[in-house]
Amino acid sequence: MTRSAAIIGGGIGGLATANYLHQHGWTVDVFERADALPTTGTALGMWPGALTALDAIGHGDAVRSIGSRQQHGEFQRPDGSVIANITTSEGTSVLISRPPLLATLASGLPDGVVKFSTTIESVADLGGYDVIVGADGVNSRVRTAVVGSRVDPIYVGVSALVGRAPGTTDTVAETWGEGKIFGVTPRDGDLTNWFAAYREDPDVEPPAEPLEFLREYFGHWHAEVTDTLDRIDATSIIHYRIKRMPKLRSYFSGNTVLVGDAAHAMPPNLGRGACETLIDSIALGRALDEHGVEKGLRRYDSERRKATQKLVTGATLMNHVAMSTRFTGARDVALRIATRFA
Ligand SMILES: Cc1cc2nc3c(=O)[nH]c(=O)nc-3n(C[C@H](O)[C@H](O)[C@H](O)COP(=O)(O)OP(=O)(O)OC[C@H]3O[C@@H](n4cnc5c(N)ncnc54)[C@H](O)[C@@H]3O)c2cc1C
């Protein structure tokens, strides 16, 4: 008998889960509120665990060939002096921006599986499926059905502007100031990915003129930062408020289950949110396919909940340290020591 899944959200978690289940003979419908796949988005570091997850659905090699390898990292102070360097050959990650990652995942699904321009207001609207997967991101609505009441993510007091600039770089470089960070990373295409993190009051509107805002905040930093600022493609800028999920007691209820940011959104400081989302998707698909819905959801929850909640704690701690406004000298010494063990 064919089994069926409704997946809410056609982002990384939704498309990866759909790939696994489709490849294992399930009937899958993915409901996505956007009218198409995105054309802009930040570069995401895919660590080895995420590449293994992508291999399990046949997309690892495509991501390796589109993305850029990340081998060298550098931390600097605003005056350009170096805090620490990291060079890795083992366990190298691959940086790929969101649009080609999602396009690769979508290419594994038959036409019509992803139903664009379809916002799901409530899982009660979805009858007749064996399982309902909430892959609807940090502000998930499906979460209410799993928890039984509304649980909102917590804003960590930090916002980020991200985007791209023409020209390439082979280094992940982060400049850490007092309560603000400017970073550049390689990405696919002949482009550089950049991001700027800064403390922001939740009541303050995002900057109306982000380029001017960036120049005001970072325009007096060292030349590599100001060179990037001069090249920024203003049409690519996206503003995020960085949030983390409080611990949920379960990632499922009945036949409804959460993957990715809906379950465990975390600050991006460990570069693990999308990676863990991919690992969730394969773990969930495998558990459902091999053990059926009831036992499969229990297995998925025990395999993934505590592991991902520990990472939320670690990423939140890292965010506090990186964004500190005091004792930055001690912070930089700690960072130098930590990178020796990376
Ligand atoms: C600045 C920044 C940098 C990051 N860098 C990294 C990194 O380097 N490495 C890494 O691993 N992670 C990184 N992350 C984290 C990563 O982006 C997320 O963890 C990942 O996108 C989560 O995927 P998801 O599928 O759970 O959610 P999303 O990507 O948010 O997808 C959710 C989808 O659901 C859709 N949706 C929402 N509600 C509904 C609804 N009601 N009905 C229908 N559709 C709906 C949305 O339109 C969206 O397409 C970063 C995040 C940020 C903000």
The ligand as an SDF file (V2000), in Angstrom:
LIG
                    3D

 53 58  0  0  0  0  0  0  0  0999 V2000
   22.1790   34.8160    8.3310 C   0  0  0  0  0  0  0  0  0  0  0  0
   22.0680   33.3260    8.3860 C   0  0  0  0  0  0  0  0  0  0  0  0
   23.1610   32.5290    8.0560 C   0  0  0  0  0  0  0  0  0  0  0  0
   23.0720   31.1240    8.1180 C   0  0  0  0  0  0  0  0  0  0  0  0
   24.1730   30.3620    7.8000 N   0  0  0  0  0  0  0  0  0  0  0  0
   24.1090   29.0080    7.9040 C   0  0  0  0  0  0  0  0  0  0  0  0
   25.2520   28.1840    7.5710 C   0  0  0  0  0  0  0  0  0  0  0  0
   26.3190   28.6610    7.1830 O   0  0  0  0  0  0  0  0  0  0  0  0
   25.1270   26.8350    7.6840 N   0  0  0  0  0  0  0  0  0  0  0  0
   23.9580   26.2550    8.1040 C   0  0  0  0  0  0  0  0  0  0  0  0
   23.9200   25.0250    8.2090 O   0  0  0  0  0  0  0  0  0  0  0  0
   22.8680   27.0120    8.4080 N   0  0  0  0  0  0  0  0  0  0  0  0
   22.9050   28.3680    8.3250 C   0  0  0  0  0  0  0  0  0  0  0  0
   21.8040   29.1220    8.6150 N   0  0  0  0  0  0  0  0  0  0  0  0
   20.5530   28.4560    9.0740 C   0  0  0  0  0  0  0  0  0  0  0  0
   19.6690   27.9630    7.9260 C   0  0  0  0  0  0  0  0  0  0  0  0
   19.3650   29.0100    7.0390 O   0  0  0  0  0  0  0  0  0  0  0  0
   18.3700   27.3650    8.4940 C   0  0  0  0  0  0  0  0  0  0  0  0
   18.6580   26.5140    9.5640 O   0  0  0  0  0  0  0  0  0  0  0  0
   17.6240   26.5660    7.4110 C   0  0  0  0  0  0  0  0  0  0  0  0
   17.2420   27.4170    6.3460 O   0  0  0  0  0  0  0  0  0  0  0  0
   16.3840   25.8820    7.9900 C   0  0  0  0  0  0  0  0  0  0  0  0
   15.6920   25.2230    6.9550 O   0  0  0  0  0  0  0  0  0  0  0  0
   14.1430   24.9170    7.0970 P   0  0  0  0  0  0  0  0  0  0  0  0
   13.7820   24.1590    5.8690 O   0  0  0  0  0  0  0  0  0  0  0  0
   13.8630   24.3220    8.4230 O   0  0  0  0  0  0  0  0  0  0  0  0
   13.4110   26.3350    7.1260 O   0  0  0  0  0  0  0  0  0  0  0  0
   13.3540   27.4690    6.0120 P   0  0  0  0  0  0  0  0  0  0  0  0
   14.5940   27.4920    5.1960 O   0  0  0  0  0  0  0  0  0  0  0  0
   12.9720   28.7080    6.7370 O   0  0  0  0  0  0  0  0  0  0  0  0
   12.1410   27.0130    5.0790 O   0  0  0  0  0  0  0  0  0  0  0  0
   10.8040   27.0740    5.5150 C   0  0  0  0  0  0  0  0  0  0  0  0
    9.8960   27.1450    4.2890 C   0  0  0  0  0  0  0  0  0  0  0  0
    8.5300   27.0400    4.7060 O   0  0  0  0  0  0  0  0  0  0  0  0
    7.7400   27.9700    3.9950 C   0  0  0  0  0  0  0  0  0  0  0  0
    6.5550   28.2350    4.8380 N   0  0  0  0  0  0  0  0  0  0  0  0
    6.5350   28.8110    6.0650 C   0  0  0  0  0  0  0  0  0  0  0  0
    5.2840   28.8090    6.5570 N   0  0  0  0  0  0  0  0  0  0  0  0
    4.4970   28.2230    5.6260 C   0  0  0  0  0  0  0  0  0  0  0  0
    3.0970   27.9160    5.5720 C   0  0  0  0  0  0  0  0  0  0  0  0
    2.2610   28.2380    6.5800 N   0  0  0  0  0  0  0  0  0  0  0  0
    2.5890   27.2830    4.4640 N   0  0  0  0  0  0  0  0  0  0  0  0
    3.4330   26.9780    3.4350 C   0  0  0  0  0  0  0  0  0  0  0  0
    4.7750   27.2410    3.4400 N   0  0  0  0  0  0  0  0  0  0  0  0
    5.2920   27.8490    4.5200 C   0  0  0  0  0  0  0  0  0  0  0  0
    8.6730   29.1710    3.8080 C   0  0  0  0  0  0  0  0  0  0  0  0
    8.2640   30.0120    2.7370 O   0  0  0  0  0  0  0  0  0  0  0  0
   10.0150   28.4750    3.5360 C   0  0  0  0  0  0  0  0  0  0  0  0
   10.1990   28.2140    2.1620 O   0  0  0  0  0  0  0  0  0  0  0  0
   21.8580   30.5140    8.5270 C   0  0  0  0  0  0  0  0  0  0  0  0
   20.7490   31.3200    8.8360 C   0  0  0  0  0  0  0  0  0  0  0  0
   20.8460   32.7080    8.7720 C   0  0  0  0  0  0  0  0  0  0  0  0
   19.6360   33.5470    9.1220 C   0  0  0  0  0  0  0  0  0  0  0  0
  1  2  1  0
  2  3  1  0
  2 52  2  0
  3  4  2  0
  4  5  1  0
  4 50  1  0
  5  6  2  0
  6  7  1  0
  6 13  1  0
  7  8  2  0
  7  9  1  0
  9 10  1  0
 10 11  2  0
 10 12  1  0
 12 13  2  0
 13 14  1  0
 14 15  1  0
 14 50  1  0
 15 16  1  0
 16 17  1  0
 16 18  1  0
 18 19  1  0
 18 20  1  0
 20 21  1  0
 20 22  1  0
 22 23  1  0
 23 24  1  0
 24 25  2  0
 24 26  1  0
 24 27  1  0
 27 28  1  0
 28 29  2  0
 28 30  1  0
 28 31  1  0
 31 32  1  0
 32 33  1  0
 33 34  1  0
 33 48  1  0
 34 35  1  0
 35 36  1  0
 35 46  1  0
 36 37  1  0
 36 45  1  0
 37 38  2  0
 38 39  1  0
 39 40  1  0
 39 45  2  0
 40 41  1  0
 40 42  2  0
 42 43  1  0
 43 44  2  0
 44 45  1  0
 46 47  1  0
 46 48  1  0
 48 49  1  0
 50 51  2  0
 51 52  1  0
 52 53  1  0
M  END
$$$$
